[in-house]
Amino acid sequence: MRFQVLGPMTATVALPSAAQPRRLLAVLLAQAGQFVGRDTLVDELWPDGAPASAAAIVQVTVSKLRKTLSPGLGAAEAGQRLRSGPRGYALAVEPGELDADDFLTLLSAGADDRAQRRRALERALACWRGDAFADVAGGPLLEAHKLWLEDRRSAALLQLVELELADGDGRSVVERLDPVVAARPADERFAARLASALGAVGRRESALEVLRRTRRALWEEAGVWPGADLVAVYRRIAGTEWTTPGPPAQLPPAVPDFTGRAAELADVARALRGPAPVVLHGAAGSGKSALAVQAAWRARRRFPDGQLAASLRGPDGTPADPAAVLTGFLRLLGATPAELADRAGLTGLWRSYTADRRLLVLLEDAASETQVRALLPSGPGCATLVTARRSLPGLCGARPVPVAELSTKDAWALLAAIAGEPRLRAEPEATQRLLGRCAGLALAVRIAGVKLAARPDRRVAELAARLADDRRRLDELTAGDLGVRAAVTSALRERSASEVSLLRLLAAFAGPVPDWCAAALLDRPLDEARDRLDALAAAHLLTPAGTRWAVHPFARLVLAESAPARHDEGALRRACEVALALAEHVRGRPAPGSRKPDPAALRRVTADPAGWTAEETGHLAAAVRLAGAHGWHELTGQLADACTALAGTPWLGHAARAVSVLGLAAARRRRDPHAEAEKLFDLGSVHWQHGRWQQARKYFVMAEHRYRLLEDPRGTGAVLAALADIHLDDGDPRTAEAQLREAIDLLRDCGDRRGQAAAAAQLGSLAEDVGDVRRAVESFEVSMLLARECDDGRGHDQAAKRYADVLRRQGEADQAGDLLAGALGGAVRTGERHWEAHVLRSLGDLHAEAGELADAHRRLTRSLALFEEIGHRHAAAYTHRSLAEARRRAGDPAGARRHLRTALGVFRELGDRRGAGYALLGLGRTQADEGAGPEAARLLGTSADLFRELGFPLWELRALRELNAVTSESPARDRTREVLTKIKI
């Protein structure tokens, strides 16, 4: 019988095709004649974990294998090849039956005679038909045996080629080793012999290519350079030394705490697979260099001929000379002094040296395309990685990779890597504030982390507070030779004086600036201004967002430290005057003799006045602040008027109060009592919309006093109507009604029907609150007639919405639906999202009461989204209350409670007792639905008490009616009868 294992396993008998018997036979052949324990066989057959029945399976497999190898013989009979014993199983193999034994015997033959030894080795290697046990996967024992056999094969091959080389038979060595080295290029032993043989037969270039390929394989597979034997072979064949012990490796050390930037690293890794230069561009301090070095280290093994690095910025900040950089690179690549002496030929020499190499070139702080272009290697196997403050668009085929601000997640990770994660987790909110002050700038985050690490006792909140002060933030963001100020100042020095001046002017607005404002600052056409802005954005000193531009936060702080130029004030005033001219154009009241805006900007405003208003209200507020700071009182007042008028009601922006205060200050400095009264009214409205009742009352009272002194009935009537709302919510409906009636009389006397309509609608809502439904209906009818007479669609729609709410509660759903549909159409046409949200809430309530819960939820969800988008928390709380009722009707008490608790929290925070009463009523109903009688009674009783205090008998009655349903106590019923006497139907 004959067994062959030096290749696919075969025998002179038909072997089983199943994997388990073949694997068991392979293990027994590897240990031929020796007993192999049953546990060992289990491990070999199931290297990843054996089943519980493994021992039984082994026994069955052995039995099947016996029938194949020794047919007709029992396990204990003489002649049985597969024997059993207490130590396991053994396979008897006679001499000459196993090819591996033949191979090993031949390895030791002919030791005394060179020719016989060579023939014996040739015969030994001829035993091999492929890899040992090529078609059998085994466990640890079989795999170790395979490796041992392969190692003996390699040793035999090495001995044979050395004998052939000694005999001068280089051609046989080349034929024998060429496929071996092609399959195993990192094996220095065979590569050295093959190169020697190729050199011996006159194929010098092929020999050198084998050596270069092996050097690349060593670097790519193991990150090592060739050993002394291979270097000696290269020296003998090439006649020169290999450059240095290995190719140049100039990469700077990678930052040990580098974090994040996964997307950018992936982009760079893909881009470095081609010869086109990769340009990492970003703001000063954004972390371009750290990212570039990290990416270069990750890719270095693909460039076995070396990595070269240079800074293209001199110590004094001036651009480095490309010729000096080239000289250094070429010297490292082995150029001779004679070659380097010809400076005019350096570029050609560089191209020659890099044509057939695989080099990675890292160029940091490039100032221009010209600098980089001279240093690009010519070989297709080379790659170039550049860092710059702009994308260098003039580099043909360059792959730009922007290095933007760190994400919050990456910034947190970097700070944690330096200062420690537990420290940040202990103060998460302070950490978020600290990162916000760092504005995503990697250098700022690093410095903050260094400062925290240096002071383990310092709280994160303390450093965050110090960074909150703009005047000291740059001083705080300095650690050793690291400093944000120095980095940004260096970037600004690269720009022209006119560009720095424009940046300073833009920074004065302390926020995003539209392109038309930049044109006004420059006193240039819009297209030219955009070109200037694009150039600064390309240098990462401006951040573009559509037609608006924001100065980088740290550039703004650095610019604020330098004295403004003399012409800055004139440019800023010109920009403020253009802002006023555009705002007045939107309002349809162009001021004669005002500053003329750029025609393109004027066309944009004319085409979409509502869109322009929504986009530019914030900038107008910034212009108000700027004019006020410069003491331009007349202009400040005009801008404040325009800003307030365009923002509309409610204006919930963070600048609303500041604009009103500046307008008030300007009016007082101009000694304009009428303007002062208007600004007091505006301030009261701002506070009212934000839920600050006491402050609103104070300003409205002062405005009323001024208007009465001025004998201005229209202004007095408007203030009285506003004060009526405050008194009504404060539980004083009588005073509120008196103020509304006086307001209506005053507005009637001066012919202000629009104001009358609004006041009449307010009176209607008040009448329903105090239980006089008939008077409520009459007031709303009057309000709608007045609004229709003055052709005020908005006033009519607002009255219709309030009227619809009353009708819905009185069961007139169809009429209410018609009114709300019309009001919604008007809100959508005028683009008033705030008013649209109010109407959607009323429609949601209508659908909920009609049982159309899906429609109700859709309308109310949209209403809530609009209020949250606008930032009107108070109005959003009322929508939460409506959503709660819809969820209650849908059988979702948990969802209802969630919405009601949110609403109640806002109402209590803002001091809205009426809203709190509504929320408590809803919570009581929800508890009653779930059978929680005592808790429902408590909530409903509290709600009824609140409505009694406020003087709203109709709502008190609704709360008492719910209370009567969950309790049989007579006081609640007696109180219900008492309230009924106050309500007029």
C-alpha positions, 0 to 999 in steps of 0.5 A, a space after each residue: 500500500 502506498 500513501 502520498 501526503 506531499 501534495 493532496 493526500 492520496 493512497 493506492 486504495 480508495 479513500 473516503 471522500 468525507 472530511 472527518 475520515 480524511 482528517 483522522 487519516 491525515 493525523 495518523 499518517 503525520 504520526 505514523 506508527 505512533 499511538 495518538 490519544 483519543 483526546 488529541 484526535 477530538 481536538 484535531 477533528 473539532 479545533 473550534 470545539 467538540 460536540 458532546 458525542 465527539 468520542 463516539 464519532 471518533 470510534 465510528 470513524 475509526 471503524 469505517 477507516 479500518 474497513 477501508 485500509 484493512 478490508 475483512 480484518 477485525 480490529 484485533 486480528 493480525 495484519 490490521 493496519 489501524 490498531 487500538 490500544 489504551 493510549 489511542 490509535 496507531 496506523 502501521 506504515 511500512 518503509 517505502 509506503 509513505 512519500 514523506 518518509 522517502 523525502 526525509 530519507 533522501 535529505 540525508 543521502 549523499 552527504 560525502 559527495 557533491 554530485 551525489 548530494 545534488 542528485 539526492 536533493 533533486 530526487 527529494 524535492 521531486 517527491 513534492 506535488 504541492 503543499 503538504 496535506 494540501 486538501 486536508 484542513 487540520 487541528 494544531 497537531 496536523 498544522 504543525 506537522 505541515 509547517 515542519 515538512 514545509 520547513 524541511 522542503 525549504 531547507 532542501 531547496 536552499 541547499 540545492 540552489 547553493 550547490 547549483 550556484 557553487 557549480 556555476 549552474 545559475 540558469 537552473 537556479 533561476 528556473 527553480 527559484 523564479 516561481 518560488 520568489 514570485 510567490 514569496 517575495 518577502 523571503 530574503 534567503 531565496 531572493 538573495 540566491 535568485 538575484 545572485 543567479 540572475 547576476 551570474 547569467 548576465 541579467 543585472 536589471 532583473 536581479 536588481 528588480 528582484 531585490 527592490 521587489 523584496 525590499 518593498 514586500 518586507 516593508 509592506 508585510 513586516 515593516 522592516 528593511 532588508 538584512 545584511 545578506 540582501 544588502 551585500 548582494 545588492 552592493 555586489 550586483 549594483 556596484 553601489 550601496 543601498 541608500 542608507 540602511 533603509 529608505 528615508 523615513 522623515 515623517 514627524 511623530 504622530 500625535 499620541 492622543 489623536 482622536 476622531 476625523 474618521 471620515 477625513 482619514 478615509 478620504 485621504 487614504 482613498 486619495 493617496 492610492 493615486 498620484 494626484 496631490 492631496 491637499 488638506 486645507 482648513 483654518 489656522 489651528 484646525 488640526 491639519 498637520 496632526 491629521 496629515 501626519 496620522 494619515 501618512 503613518 497609516 499609509 507609509 507601508 505602501 511607499 517602500 522607497 521612503 517618506 519625505 517631509 518638509 515645512 514650506 514655511 520658514 521660521 519667520 513665517 515667510 514661504 520656504 525656497 522650493 530649491 532648498 527643499 528639493 536639495 534636502 530631498 535629493 540628498 536623502 535619495 542618494 544624489 551626489 554633491 556634483 549632481 546637487 551643485 547644478 541648482 538649475 537642474 534640480 527639478 529635472 534631477 528630482 523627476 529622474 530620481 522619483 520616476 521609478 520610486 514609490 515615495 510619500 511626500 508630506 509638504 506642510 504649510 504650503 502658501 501657494 501652488 507654485 511652491 508645491 508644484 516644484 516639489 511634486 514627484 513624477 513617478 506614478 507610484 508616488 503620492 503627495 500630501 499637502 497641508 495649506 490654509 486654502 485648497 490650492 485650486 491651481 494644482 492640476 488634478 489635486 484632491 482637496 480634503 477640507 478640515 472643518 471644525 471638530 464635531 462635538 463628539 470628536 471635540 469631547 473625545 480629544 478633550 477626554 484623551 488629554 484631561 481624562 474622561 471621568 473628569 468630563 463625565 462629572 461635569 457634562 454641562 460645563 464640558 459642553 459649555 467649554 467646548 462651545 467656547 472652543 468653537 470646534 477649533 482643534 488647537 483650542 480644544 487641545 489647549 483647554 485639555 492641557 490646562 485641565 490636565 495641568 490642574 487636576 484640582 480645577 473644575 471644568 466649570 471654572 475654565 468654561 467661565 473664564 473662556 466665556 469672557 471674550 476679552 480674555 479668551 485668547 489669553 486663556 487659550 495659551 499653553 507653552 508655545 501653543 496659542 490660538 492668538 499666534 495661529 490666527 495672527 499668522 493666518 491674518 498676516 498672509 492676507 492683504 491689508 484691504 482683506 484684513 480691513 474687510 474682515 474687521 468691518 464684517 466682524 463688527 456686526 458680531 454675526 453672519 453678514 449678507 453679501 449686500 452688506 459687504 458690498 455696502 462696506 466696500 462701496 463696490 458692486 455686489 459681484 465684486 464683493 462676493 469675489 472678495 468674500 469667496 477669497 476669504 472663505 477659501 482661506 477659512 477666515 469666513 464661513 459661508 452660508 448661502 448669501 451670508 458670511 460669518 467671520 471665524 470666532 477666533 479671527 473676530 477676537 484677534 481683529 477686535 484687539 487691533 485699533 480700527 482704521 479711520 475709514 471704518 466708521 464711514 463704511 459701517 455707517 454706509 452699511 447701516 444706511 443701506 440696511 435701512 433703505 432695504 428695510 424701508 423698501 420692504 415696508 413700501 415707504 422709501 425714504 427720500 435721499 436715503 442711501 441707494 442699495 446695490 441694484 441687484 440687492 434691491 431686485 432680490 428684495 422686490 422679488 421676495 420681500 417676505 423671504 428677505 425679511 425672514 432672513 435679514 431681521 437678525 442682521 437688522 438687529 445687529 445694525 441697530 446695535 452697531 448704530 447705537 454703539 456709534 451714537 447715531 441716534 437718528 439712524 438707530 431709531 429708524 433702524 429699530 422702527 424698521 426692525 420691529 415692524 418687519 419682525 412682526 408680532 410676536 418677535 421672539 428673537 434674542 435680539 428683540 429686547 436689545 433692539 427695543 431698548 436701543 430704540 428707546 434710548 435713541 428716542 430719548 436722546 433725540 427728545 422725541 416723546 412719541 417715539 419714546 412711547 412707541 418704544 416703551 410699547 414695543 418693550 412691553 410687547 417683547 416681555 409679554 410674548 416671552 411670558 414676563 408679565 410684570 415687566 410687560 405691565 411696567 412698560 405698558 403703563 409707562 407707554 400709556 402715560 406717554 400716550 395720554 400726555 401726547 393726547 394720542 388716542 390710537 396709541 392709548 387705545 393700543 396700550 389699553 388693549 394690551 394691558 387688558 390681556 395682562 389684567 385678564 390673565 392676572 384674575 381681574 376681568 373687570 379692569 380688563 373689560 373697562 380697559 377694552 371698552 375705553 380702548 374701543 371708544 378711543 379707537 372709534 373716535 380716531 377712526 382706527 377700525 383695525 384697532 377697534 376690530 382687534 379690541 372687539 375680538 379681545 372683548 369677545 374672548 373675555 366675555 366667554 371667559 366670564 360666562 357671557 356667551 351671548 355677548 361674546 358672540 356679539 363682540 366677535 360679529 362686530 369685530 369681523 364686520 369692522 375688520 372686513 370694512 377696513 379690508 384687513 384680511 389678517 384682522 378678520 382671520 384672527 377674529 374668526 379664529 377666536 370666534 371659532 374657538 367659542 363656537 366649537 365649545 358651544 357645539 357649533 362645529 360646522 360654522 367653527 370649521 368654516 371660519 378656521 379653514 378661512 383663517 388657515 388659508 390667510 395665514 398660509 398666504 401671508 407666510 405668518 407661521 406663528 398665526 398658522 400654528 395658532 389656527 392649526 391648534 384650533 383645528 386640531 381641537 375641533 377634529 379631536 372633539 369630532 372624534 377625528 383623532 388622526 387628523 387632530 394629531 396631524 394638525 396639532 403636531 404641525 402646530 407644535 413643530 411651528 411653535 418650537 421652530 419659532 421659539 414660542 414656548 408659551 404658545 407651544 405649551 397650549 398645543 401640548 395641552 391640546 395634544 394631551 386631550 387628543 391622546 386622552 380621547 385616543 385611549 393613551 392616558 400616559 401620552 396625555 399625562 406626558 403632554 400635560 406635565 410639559 405644559 404645566 411646567 411651562 405655565 408655572 414657570 411663566 406664571 400663567 395661572 389660566 394655563 395652569 388651570 387648563 392643564 390641571 383640568 386635563 390631568 384631572 380628566 385623565 386620572 378620572 378616566 383611569 379610575 383614580 378618583 381621589 387624585 382626579 378630585 384633587 386636581 379638578 378641585 384645584 383647577 376649579 379654585 384657580 378659575 374662580 380666583 381668575 373670575 372665569 365662571 364658565 371654566 370653573 363650571 367645566 372643572 366642577 362638572 368633571 369634579 361632580 362626576 368623580 365625587 358625590 360630595 354636596 359642596 361641589 354640587 352646591 358650588 356648581 349651582 352657584 356658578 350657574 347663576 353667573 353664566 349668561 347664555 
